[in-house]
Amino acid sequence: MEGVPVRSVEYVVVGGGVVGAATAWNLARRGAEVTLLEARELACGASGGPGRRGVRAGGRDLRELPLARRALELWPELDGLLGAATGYRRNGLLNLYDVEIAGVAGWQSLAARAQAQRAAGVPSEIVERDRLDEMQPGIADDVRYALYTPHDGTADHPATTRAFAKAAEGLGAAVVEHTTVAGLAPDADGAAVTLELATGERLRAGRGVVLAANRSTPRLLRDAVGVTLHLWEKATQITFVTAPPGFVLNHQLGHGRRSLSVKVTDDGAVMLSGGRPGGWDPVAGVGTTDPDVLRTTLADLAATLPALAGAEVLAVDNSRADTSTIDLIPVIDTLPGLPSVVVAAGWSGHGFALAPAVAEALTTWVLDGDRPYPLRPFTLDRLGATATGSWPTLTGP
């Protein structure tokens, strides 16, 4: 595209979800010149949708615990720092256990899990049945124990994403929606990266690029830089049911062997998630409700909270897809041979809660050049992702 003018900026963040918006804010907060690009609208993907999203450290992969601990420190401060409401509430998480599964997924492993979480700075305690009845009446009789993480909570995911983006703009960042990145390549001297936009424009990132586009990241890596990153798309099916008269959910609930997460929305509905996907067309970007998933979810709910057996279904949502990796933790790494480009994708449903801590650490890495300790587990090479060709270069002005 010779002859097309090139506009320059220090840093470009690709992707207007919560991680991208939070990273743009952190960069701007530290005085960097940054442009945030979003192909559609802010929070249009996994960072959007109805209900509330969990902000949890309990039950996480051990490699994520340092980020989760830092995130739990940051979440209570965000409303004041961003000047807008995130809807954050800290009400604690009870993960329930009824039977033992091979010694690693049941109640016998709780002491080890609690020890690991506490060692990472995440308050955790084992709750026996008598106390569980006091903390959350109505739990099914076969539940023997719970692991309680009192600092866990929930927040409004689209509100949080937009709050980060607006605060970034307030610090001078450019937030540009409806702008697709068609390609990217280093300049001839390799010191900067030029992004080709679908509009025909070119944007030169003189100091670095953060690829936080999630679903679009594999395409950009494959087409532009010859790196194959196998992520797959999954749209978690979320169900909303009525709460019977007198029902109160004091804490979030999870279950050690059921794909079930129970929360209460701002309007008093009971929200059911837990990771089971409905149907999803990755080409059209459209989700479809899976009746079998709905039946299983309602059965798990009734088996966990008998008072909610037969609850009226208000809505089922399967409109937002996330991406997953083979080991269900994200990729946060530079690209082979190009340390000025950082990939942050493959959140496997974990990205929202971690976003404030991930963005803080990413910003430190991008600005200071050293990978922070909490980001060390999330490498590309652990997945076997390798470059299959050489980086293209762009010519012209």
C-alpha positions as CSV (number, residue, x, y, z in Angstrom):
1,M,0.0,0.0,0.0
2,E,2.6,2.5,-1.1
3,G,1.6,6.1,-0.9
4,V,-0.9,5.6,2.0
5,P,0.0,8.1,4.8
6,V,1.1,6.5,8.0
7,R,-0.1,7.9,11.3
8,S,2.2,7.3,14.3
9,V,1.5,6.6,17.9
10,E,3.7,5.1,20.7
11,Y,1.5,2.2,21.6
12,V,-1.5,0.4,20.0
13,V,-3.9,-1.9,21.9
14,V,-6.0,-4.1,19.7
15,G,-9.3,-5.2,21.2
16,G,-11.9,-3.3,23.2
17,G,-12.7,-5.9,25.8
18,V,-11.9,-5.6,29.4
19,V,-8.2,-6.5,29.1
20,G,-7.6,-4.2,26.2
21,A,-9.5,-1.3,27.8
22,A,-7.7,-1.8,31.1
23,T,-4.3,-2.0,29.4
24,A,-5.0,1.2,27.5
25,W,-5.9,2.9,30.8
26,N,-2.8,1.7,32.6
27,L,-0.6,2.8,29.7
28,A,-2.2,6.2,29.6
29,R,-2.0,6.5,33.4
30,R,1.8,6.1,33.1
31,G,2.1,8.8,30.5
32,A,2.2,6.7,27.3
33,E,0.6,7.8,24.1
34,V,-1.9,5.0,23.3
35,T,-4.6,4.2,20.7
36,L,-7.2,1.5,21.5
37,L,-8.7,-0.2,18.4
38,E,-12.0,-2.1,18.5
39,A,-13.4,-3.8,15.4
40,R,-17.0,-3.4,16.6
41,E,-18.1,-1.7,19.9
42,L,-16.5,-1.8,23.3
43,A,-17.6,-4.9,25.3
44,C,-19.2,-6.5,22.3
45,G,-17.6,-9.9,22.9
46,A,-16.9,-11.9,26.0
47,S,-16.7,-8.7,28.1
48,G,-20.3,-8.0,27.4
49,G,-23.7,-9.7,27.9
50,P,-26.3,-9.8,30.6
51,G,-26.0,-10.5,34.3
52,R,-22.9,-10.3,36.5
53,R,-19.4,-11.8,36.2
54,G,-17.5,-13.5,39.0
55,V,-14.4,-11.9,40.5
56,R,-12.9,-14.9,42.1
57,A,-9.6,-16.4,43.2
58,G,-11.2,-19.5,44.7
59,G,-10.7,-22.7,42.7
60,R,-8.4,-21.2,40.2
61,D,-5.4,-22.8,38.4
62,L,-2.5,-22.4,40.8
63,R,-0.6,-20.6,38.1
64,E,-3.2,-17.8,38.1
65,L,-3.2,-17.2,41.8
66,P,-0.6,-14.4,42.0
67,L,-2.7,-12.5,39.4
68,A,-5.9,-13.3,41.2
69,R,-4.5,-12.1,44.5
70,R,-3.4,-8.8,43.0
71,A,-6.8,-8.4,41.2
72,L,-8.6,-8.8,44.5
73,E,-6.6,-6.0,45.9
74,L,-7.4,-3.7,42.9
75,W,-11.1,-4.4,42.4
76,P,-12.3,-2.4,45.5
77,E,-10.4,0.6,44.3
78,L,-11.6,0.7,40.7
79,D,-14.7,2.9,41.1
80,G,-12.7,5.7,42.6
81,L,-9.8,5.4,40.3
82,L,-11.9,5.2,37.1
83,G,-14.5,7.7,38.2
84,A,-17.3,5.3,37.2
85,A,-19.2,2.4,38.7
86,T,-18.0,-1.1,38.0
87,G,-20.8,-2.7,40.0
88,Y,-18.3,-4.5,42.1
89,R,-19.6,-6.3,45.2
90,R,-17.5,-8.5,47.5
91,N,-19.8,-11.3,48.9
92,G,-17.5,-14.3,49.0
93,L,-17.6,-17.6,47.2
94,L,-18.5,-21.0,48.6
95,N,-17.3,-23.9,46.6
96,L,-19.3,-27.0,47.6
97,Y,-18.1,-30.6,47.9
98,D,-20.2,-33.7,48.3
99,V,-18.2,-36.7,47.1
100,E,-14.5,-37.5,46.6
101,I,-13.3,-37.8,43.0
102,A,-9.9,-39.5,42.7
103,G,-8.4,-37.5,45.6
104,V,-8.0,-34.3,43.6
105,A,-11.5,-33.0,43.0
106,G,-13.3,-33.6,46.2
107,W,-13.3,-32.9,49.9
108,Q,-10.1,-34.8,50.7
109,S,-8.1,-32.3,48.7
110,L,-9.5,-29.2,50.4
111,A,-6.7,-28.8,52.9
112,A,-4.1,-28.8,50.1
113,R,-6.2,-26.4,48.0
114,A,-6.7,-24.0,51.0
115,Q,-3.0,-24.2,51.8
116,A,-2.0,-23.3,48.2
117,Q,-4.5,-20.4,48.0
118,R,-3.4,-19.0,51.4
119,A,0.3,-19.3,50.4
120,A,-0.5,-17.2,47.4
121,G,-2.2,-14.5,49.5
122,V,-5.8,-15.5,48.9
123,P,-7.7,-15.9,52.2
124,S,-9.3,-19.3,52.2
125,E,-11.0,-21.5,54.8
126,I,-12.7,-24.9,55.0
127,V,-16.3,-24.8,56.1
128,E,-17.9,-27.9,57.7
129,R,-21.6,-28.7,57.4
130,D,-22.9,-27.1,60.6
131,R,-21.4,-23.7,59.7
132,L,-22.3,-24.0,56.1
133,D,-26.0,-24.2,57.1
134,E,-25.6,-20.9,58.9
135,M,-23.7,-19.2,56.0
136,Q,-26.1,-20.4,53.3
137,P,-29.3,-22.1,54.3
138,G,-30.9,-24.5,51.8
139,I,-27.8,-26.4,50.6
140,A,-28.5,-30.0,49.6
141,D,-28.0,-32.5,52.4
142,D,-25.3,-34.5,50.6
143,V,-22.9,-31.5,50.6
144,R,-20.2,-32.2,53.3
145,Y,-17.8,-29.3,53.1
146,A,-17.2,-26.0,51.3
147,L,-14.1,-24.0,50.6
148,Y,-14.8,-20.3,51.4
149,T,-12.9,-17.5,49.8
150,P,-14.3,-14.4,51.5
151,H,-12.7,-11.8,49.2
152,D,-14.3,-13.1,46.0
153,G,-17.2,-11.2,44.5
154,T,-19.0,-10.1,41.3
155,A,-19.1,-7.1,39.1
156,D,-20.9,-5.7,36.0
157,H,-18.6,-6.7,33.1
158,P,-19.7,-4.3,30.3
159,A,-19.9,-1.4,32.8
160,T,-16.3,-2.2,33.9
161,T,-15.0,-2.4,30.4
162,R,-16.6,0.9,29.4
163,A,-15.4,2.6,32.6
164,F,-11.8,1.6,31.8
165,A,-12.1,2.9,28.2
166,K,-13.7,6.2,29.3
167,A,-11.0,6.7,32.0
168,A,-8.3,6.0,29.4
169,E,-9.8,8.7,27.1
170,G,-9.8,11.1,30.0
171,L,-6.1,10.6,30.3
172,G,-5.6,11.3,26.6
173,A,-5.9,7.9,25.0
174,A,-7.6,7.5,21.7
175,V,-10.4,4.9,21.7
176,V,-11.5,4.1,18.2
177,E,-14.4,1.7,17.6
178,H,-15.6,0.1,14.3
179,T,-12.0,-0.2,13.1
180,T,-10.7,-3.6,12.1
181,V,-7.0,-4.5,12.0
182,A,-6.4,-6.3,8.7
183,G,-2.7,-7.0,9.2
184,L,0.4,-6.0,11.0
185,A,4.1,-6.2,10.3
186,P,7.3,-4.6,11.5
187,D,8.8,-1.6,9.7
188,A,11.8,-2.2,7.6
189,D,14.2,-1.4,10.5
190,G,12.2,-3.7,12.8
191,A,12.0,-1.1,15.5
192,A,8.3,-0.5,15.2
193,V,5.1,-2.2,14.0
194,T,2.7,-0.9,11.4
195,L,-0.9,-2.0,11.5
196,E,-3.0,-2.1,8.3
197,L,-6.6,-1.2,9.0
198,A,-9.6,-2.4,7.0
199,T,-10.3,1.3,6.2
200,G,-7.1,1.4,4.2
201,E,-5.3,3.5,6.8
202,R,-2.0,2.6,8.3
203,L,-1.1,3.1,12.0
204,R,2.6,2.9,13.1
205,A,3.1,1.8,16.7
206,G,6.5,3.2,17.5
207,R,7.1,1.4,20.8
208,G,4.7,-1.6,21.0
209,V,1.5,-3.4,20.3
210,V,-0.8,-5.4,22.6
211,L,-3.0,-7.9,20.9
212,A,-5.9,-8.4,23.2
213,A,-8.5,-9.1,20.5
214,N,-9.3,-12.6,21.8
215,R,-11.3,-14.2,19.0
216,S,-9.4,-12.3,16.2
217,T,-6.0,-13.0,17.6
218,P,-5.4,-16.4,15.9
219,R,-6.3,-14.9,12.5
220,L,-3.9,-12.0,12.9
221,L,-1.1,-14.2,14.1
222,R,-1.6,-16.7,11.3
223,D,-2.1,-14.2,8.4
224,A,0.3,-11.6,9.4
225,V,3.2,-13.2,11.2
226,G,3.0,-17.0,10.5
227,V,2.4,-18.1,14.0
228,T,-0.2,-20.9,14.5
229,L,-2.0,-20.5,17.8
230,H,-4.8,-23.1,18.4
231,L,-7.6,-21.5,20.3
232,W,-11.2,-22.5,20.0
233,E,-14.3,-20.5,20.6
234,K,-16.8,-21.4,23.3
235,A,-20.0,-19.5,24.2
236,T,-20.9,-20.3,27.8
237,Q,-24.7,-20.8,28.1
238,I,-26.1,-18.6,30.9
239,T,-29.6,-19.2,32.4
240,F,-31.7,-16.9,34.5
241,V,-34.4,-18.2,36.7
242,T,-36.8,-16.8,39.3
243,A,-36.0,-16.8,43.0
244,P,-38.8,-18.3,45.1
245,P,-40.3,-16.1,47.9
246,G,-38.0,-15.8,50.8
247,F,-34.9,-17.2,49.0
248,V,-31.7,-15.3,49.7
249,L,-28.3,-16.1,48.3
250,N,-25.7,-14.8,50.8
251,H,-22.7,-15.8,48.7
252,Q,-21.8,-17.0,45.3
253,L,-21.9,-20.7,45.0
254,G,-19.8,-23.1,43.0
255,H,-19.6,-26.9,43.0
256,G,-16.6,-29.2,43.1
257,R,-17.9,-31.7,40.6
258,R,-20.8,-29.9,38.8
259,S,-20.4,-27.2,36.1
260,L,-22.5,-24.8,38.2
261,S,-22.0,-21.2,39.3
262,V,-24.9,-19.5,41.1
263,K,-25.2,-15.7,41.5
264,V,-28.0,-13.2,42.0
265,T,-28.4,-10.3,39.5
266,D,-29.2,-6.7,40.3
267,D,-32.9,-7.3,39.6
268,G,-33.1,-10.4,41.9
269,A,-33.0,-13.1,39.3
270,V,-30.8,-16.2,39.9
271,M,-28.0,-16.5,37.4
272,L,-26.7,-19.9,36.4
273,S,-23.4,-20.4,34.6
274,G,-20.4,-22.6,35.1
275,G,-18.7,-23.1,31.8
276,R,-21.0,-25.4,29.8
277,P,-21.2,-24.1,26.2
278,G,-24.2,-23.9,24.0
279,G,-24.1,-24.0,20.3
280,W,-21.8,-21.5,18.5
281,D,-21.2,-20.7,14.8
282,P,-17.7,-19.1,14.7
283,V,-18.2,-17.8,11.2
284,A,-21.4,-16.0,11.7
285,G,-20.6,-15.2,15.4
286,V,-24.0,-16.4,16.5
287,G,-24.9,-18.6,19.5
288,T,-27.8,-21.0,19.8
289,T,-29.3,-22.4,23.0
290,D,-28.6,-26.1,23.7
291,P,-31.7,-27.7,25.3
292,D,-29.6,-30.5,26.8
293,V,-27.3,-28.0,28.5
294,L,-30.4,-26.2,29.9
295,R,-31.8,-29.4,31.3
296,T,-28.5,-30.4,32.9
297,T,-28.0,-27.0,34.4
298,L,-31.5,-27.0,35.9
299,A,-31.0,-30.5,37.3
300,D,-27.6,-29.5,38.9
301,L,-29.3,-26.5,40.4
302,A,-32.1,-28.6,41.9
303,A,-29.6,-31.1,43.3
304,T,-27.6,-28.3,44.9
305,L,-30.3,-25.9,46.0
306,P,-33.5,-28.0,46.3
307,A,-35.7,-24.9,47.0
308,L,-35.0,-23.8,43.4
309,A,-36.2,-27.1,41.8
310,G,-38.8,-26.2,39.2
311,A,-37.8,-22.5,39.2
312,E,-39.2,-20.6,36.2
313,V,-36.7,-20.0,33.4
314,L,-36.6,-16.3,32.6
315,A,-34.0,-16.2,29.9
316,V,-31.2,-18.2,28.3
317,D,-28.2,-16.3,26.8
318,N,-25.5,-17.8,24.6
319,S,-24.5,-14.7,22.6
320,R,-20.9,-14.1,23.7
321,A,-18.0,-16.4,22.9
322,D,-14.6,-16.6,24.6
323,T,-11.5,-18.5,23.5
324,S,-9.9,-21.4,25.3
325,T,-6.4,-23.0,25.4
326,I,-5.6,-26.6,25.8
327,D,-4.6,-26.1,29.5
328,L,-7.4,-23.6,30.2
329,I,-5.1,-20.7,31.2
330,P,-4.4,-17.7,28.9
331,V,-1.6,-16.8,26.6
332,I,0.3,-13.6,27.7
333,D,3.6,-13.5,25.8
334,T,5.6,-11.7,23.2
335,L,5.8,-13.0,19.7
336,P,8.8,-15.0,18.5
337,G,11.5,-12.6,17.3
338,L,9.4,-9.5,18.0
339,P,9.4,-8.5,21.6
340,S,7.5,-5.3,20.8
341,V,4.2,-7.3,20.2
342,V,2.5,-8.9,23.2
343,V,-0.4,-11.3,22.9
344,A,-3.0,-11.5,25.6
345,A,-5.7,-14.1,24.6
346,G,-7.3,-17.5,25.2
347,W,-8.8,-16.5,28.5
348,S,-10.9,-19.7,28.9
349,G,-13.5,-17.7,30.8
350,H,-11.0,-16.4,33.3
351,G,-10.1,-13.0,31.9
352,F,-12.6,-10.7,33.5
353,A,-11.7,-11.2,37.1
354,L,-7.9,-11.1,36.4
355,A,-8.1,-8.1,34.0
356,P,-7.0,-5.3,36.4
357,A,-3.9,-7.3,37.5
358,V,-3.1,-8.5,34.0
359,A,-3.3,-5.0,32.6
360,E,-1.1,-3.6,35.3
361,A,1.5,-6.3,34.8
362,L,1.3,-6.0,31.0
363,T,1.9,-2.3,31.2
364,T,4.9,-2.8,33.4
365,W,6.3,-5.3,30.9
366,V,5.6,-3.1,27.8
367,L,7.1,0.0,29.4
368,D,10.0,-1.4,31.3
369,G,10.9,-4.4,29.2
370,D,11.0,-7.1,31.8
371,R,8.3,-9.8,32.1
372,P,6.7,-9.5,35.6
373,Y,6.8,-12.7,37.7
374,P,3.0,-13.3,37.7
375,L,3.0,-13.4,33.8
376,R,5.8,-16.1,33.5
377,P,3.5,-19.2,33.3
378,F,1.5,-18.0,30.3
379,T,4.0,-18.5,27.4
380,L,3.3,-19.3,23.8
381,D,5.9,-22.1,23.7
382,R,4.1,-24.2,26.4
383,L,1.3,-24.8,23.8
384,G,3.8,-25.6,21.0
385,A,2.9,-22.4,19.1
386,T,5.8,-21.7,16.7
387,A,6.4,-19.4,13.8
388,T,5.9,-21.1,10.4
389,G,7.4,-18.3,8.3
390,S,9.1,-15.0,8.5
391,W,7.6,-11.7,9.4
392,P,6.6,-9.7,6.4
393,T,7.8,-6.1,6.1
394,L,5.9,-3.1,4.8
395,T,7.5,-0.7,2.4
396,G,6.6,2.8,1.4
397,P,6.2,5.9,3.6
